[in-house]
């Protein structure tokens, strides 16, 4: 487990802020200064990959020698070698998805384009190809969390329908050759495949697993709890903070579904016993939050649904609730 303290300070926790190489030897995390690289057998030794400031949405290449990421300022899909050097641009598109990418074993990087569709682009750059959706906004369906399976044919993804939160996403299996999708189950998000023959996914601060036969594409057993206390913004964002390697090494950012959560129009505390207390009852359109190291203050970002349509940041006294 990784604790999000002052030594680590993973940023962009609404997206994938950490990832692990396929062989389990390298761990990459996001930071304001850039991507930080650590060896799994010596996590205290940190290497900064220069030129990757404010990177988020990390994904290792199948060989573990490159990391794909999103530059949130320009909206570019980038990649950088783990040995360093200059980052390379893979895809230039403004407003690039905050829900990806995932680097497949077939030479493509898969991503969800702001929820409006699932697409792929050659790992060396090129024109994106939409597999699902068309990049146009839909009022009824949001695509999330594309994950390429190792069978060279299938893709896992989530779908959120209007009026449904992300923790109740539908999980689907897409056949790249036929273009057909098959429904698997409802009630989770950020689904991944483990070589042990399981699907693992997030719901309400926990990871769950289901037996899955990758050859037939069938669920072969009931779900069961796998791990507690995984960081993720409950219900309001599709991405959570865990990663798995091909050898089934799993890492997670220690925490619950955000200690302070944006619940409806009020800011709440999610207590360790699972109960929820109102932190501040002012009605605002909160989108994301951060807690001070001493736990006495909360920063809350009010997105463009705010008064006059202008985003703003609020500082809340966690003791007084003001």
Secondary structure, 3 states (H helix, E strand, C coil): CEECCCCCCCCCCCCCCEEECCCCCEEEECCCCCEEEEECCEEEEEEEECCCCCEEEEEECCCCCEEEEEECCCCEEEEEECCCCCCEEEEECCCCCCCCCEECCCCEEEEECCCCEEEEEECCCCCCEEEEECCCCCCCEEEEEEEECCCCCEEEEEEEECCCCHHHCEEEEEECCCCCEEEEEECCEEEEEECCCEEEEEECCEEEEEEEECCCCEEEEEEEEEECCECECCCCCCCECEEECCCCCEEEEECCCCCEEEECCEEEEECCCCCEEEEECCCCCEEEEEECCCCCEEEEEECCCCHHHCCEEEEEECCCCC
